[in-house]
Structure formats: structure tokens, C-alpha cells
Amino acid sequence: MLDIKIVKTTAPKQKPAADQPLGFGKIFTDHMFIMNYTEGKGWHDARIVPFQNISLSPATMVYHYGQEMFEGLKAYKAEDGRTLLFRPEMNAKRSNNTNRRLCIPEIPVEDYVQAIKAIVKVDEDWIPTAPGTSLYIRPFIIATDEFLGVKPSSTYLFMIILSPSGAYYSSGLSPVGIWIEDEYVRAVKGGIGEAKTGGNYVASMAAQVKAHEEGYAQVLWLDGVERKYIEEVGAMNIFFKIDGVVITPALNGSILPGVTRDSVIKLCKSWGLPVEERRISIDEIYEAHKTGKLEEVWGTGTAAVISPVGKLRWKDEVMVIQDGGIGSLSQKLYDNITGIQLGKIEDIHNWVTEVK
């Protein structure tokens, strides 16, 4: 168990008004969690301090070689006043998967979850309660050696910051348009596609800009070898309902293992729906649309939870799904996951952790 020292701010910030639009990731709470790593000593000096800038040498390795990782999860305020987290241990385990790939020291799952609970408890009164809002939690680790040689760092900072946020997409649960990218690739098996690290996201930006210019919210990536198999959306995993079957790309080393993805699979199976995790080609999607069997498409992720897809653009083809509306399964998944997160629906899967 961590011995977390707490120093509270003497100059608290003005909290957003109850009716203030929050946006996503733009407002930050009063405090932050920090813990150091030193080779030979391990993780040490866990502390919660006032939210502040950090000072690093221009030679700090994270700036030059990108040895860093991050995670994302949320805290929710239930109607009965409890503060709830959704499957935080999965984020902790995924962090360690990322850490192993990037040669960053792992953090014990129980310590990781304890740190999240501690910082959320300190800034608990920042959790918004308006519909669709939550307290976004961003844990991250950066390499801090002052050295210009290419090697794993021997020192690191683990930090957690908090941001009261609204919907990830300004459109909320309204269906989004997705651009299927066939020029750029994001990741290949054996690379870092399954790691949650900045390199994966900067690799997506050129295609993202192109998609936005064409009026689409996100990019759907094809595999980097054959350019034909569906992988994931820029900030989400992707699901298709074809002729009554729920299909999502199998985790293959280049796809992020999403927490919401796993939750959707478990929920669909618990409802008796057939679920397939397998390779699925863009040609199969196009053929399903042409024959009227493509019933629903949706993305899953911590930030958006469920994001219905109203249309897919592939080359010169535009596939409109559900007449651009929300499918019944997408809506049911959103209602059930957010209901569990907010304590409104019975948590039969033991996914919710209370912050006390």
C-alpha cells in the first residue's frame, strides 16, 4: 500500500457553474497525484499536491524519444451521493501492458487503483452531476532522464490529473460520420498499436485532419499490411451488427484492448446475442451494406462510451446506416453502461468501485 502524502491547495480554483458547458479535457481540478521512479529504488514519494506546472530540462528523454504512456477513465457521482469508478483495475492492467512494451517500470495494480481513488477523493467535489458529464481521470508516465542517447530511462514520473468534462463529441449521442482511411496506416502487429501511448495518436493526425476537412468526425483504420481488414477508430474500438450477429475485430497486437470494448462484449453475450471477435474486411462490410444486412455500427471508448455511426465513407462510397439514426442495440448498450456507471442499474458484473 502506498503512503500518500497530501498537501492541499491554499488557493482553490473557481469550479464550473452547474449549467456551464464543460467541453472535454479543458478544465482541471485543484490537485494532482505525483510519484517518482528511480532505478534501484523503485516507485517512491507518492503525493497529492496542488495542480501545477512541472519543470523539466530540455534534454529530458520524453521530449526526444517519446517514452511515455497514458490512460483514461472516469469518476461518476451516483444519485445517492456515492462516487463511483468503472473497472479501474482494467486500466491498471492495461497500463502495465503498455509499460512492458515501452520498457517503463510497472506499477502494482493495487497501488495504481489506490492512487486513483486518493486523488479522486481529494477533488471529489469537482465531479459534475449534469446529464452526460463526469470527472475524466488521466494517469500518465513520462521518462525523465536528462540524456540524448537512445535507451530506456532510469527515472520516471507517474502523474494523475482530473478534468470535469462533458460529452467527448459535441454532438453527444448523435450518430457520427466515419472516414475509412486507405492511404495512411497507424500500426502493424509487432509495433505499438496495442499500447496506449502518444505515438499511436500522433500517427493518426494526418488522416484525422483529412477526415475533418471532408466533414467526418473520426478515422477508421484498415490493417497496415493488406489494407483491407478493419482495425479500430482513432479514439475507439469498432463494432458491427450484421444480420443479427455482433462482430468486432479480434485483438491482434495492433488494436488497443478497450475497457468499454470488453464491457460491450460481455453485455451482448449476457443478453444472448451472438458475438464474434475475428478479422473482418472492408469488402465484407460493403457487401453487408449493399444487401441490407449491415444493421448497426458503433464505436466504444471511455471518453464517448458508445458512439453510434451514422455513415461510413470508403473511397467514393458513402454507406448510410440506420438512415443516419441510432440503432436500438447501440442505445441499449449506452443506457446500460452509463446506468451501471451512475449506480442506476444493478452491477451484476461487479464492475463498479466506490471511492470512500
BELHU-V479729 format. One record per run of one state. SS is the DSSP state (2 for helix, 1 for strand, 0 for the rest). FROM is the first residue (numbers start at 1). TO is the last residue. If there is no record, write none. Layout:
# BELHU-V479729
SS | FROM | TO
SS | FROM | TO
This chain:
# BELHU-V479729
0 | 1 | 4
1 | 5 | 6
0 | 7 | 30
1 | 31 | 38
0 | 39 | 41
1 | 42 | 50
0 | 51 | 59
1 | 60 | 60
2 | 61 | 65
0 | 66 | 67
1 | 68 | 70
0 | 71 | 72
1 | 73 | 77
0 | 78 | 82
1 | 83 | 86
0 | 87 | 87
2 | 88 | 102
0 | 103 | 108
2 | 109 | 122
0 | 123 | 123
2 | 124 | 126
0 | 127 | 133
1 | 134 | 143
0 | 144 | 145
1 | 146 | 146
0 | 147 | 154
1 | 155 | 165
0 | 166 | 175
1 | 176 | 181
0 | 182 | 197
2 | 198 | 202
0 | 203 | 204
2 | 205 | 213
0 | 214 | 217
1 | 218 | 222
0 | 223 | 228
1 | 229 | 233
0 | 234 | 235
1 | 236 | 242
0 | 243 | 244
1 | 245 | 248
0 | 249 | 258
2 | 259 | 270
0 | 271 | 274
1 | 275 | 277
0 | 278 | 280
1 | 281 | 281
2 | 282 | 290
0 | 291 | 293
1 | 294 | 301
0 | 302 | 304
1 | 305 | 314
0 | 315 | 316
1 | 317 | 320
0 | 321 | 321
2 | 322 | 324
0 | 325 | 327
2 | 328 | 341
0 | 342 | 351
1 | 352 | 355
0 | 356 | 356
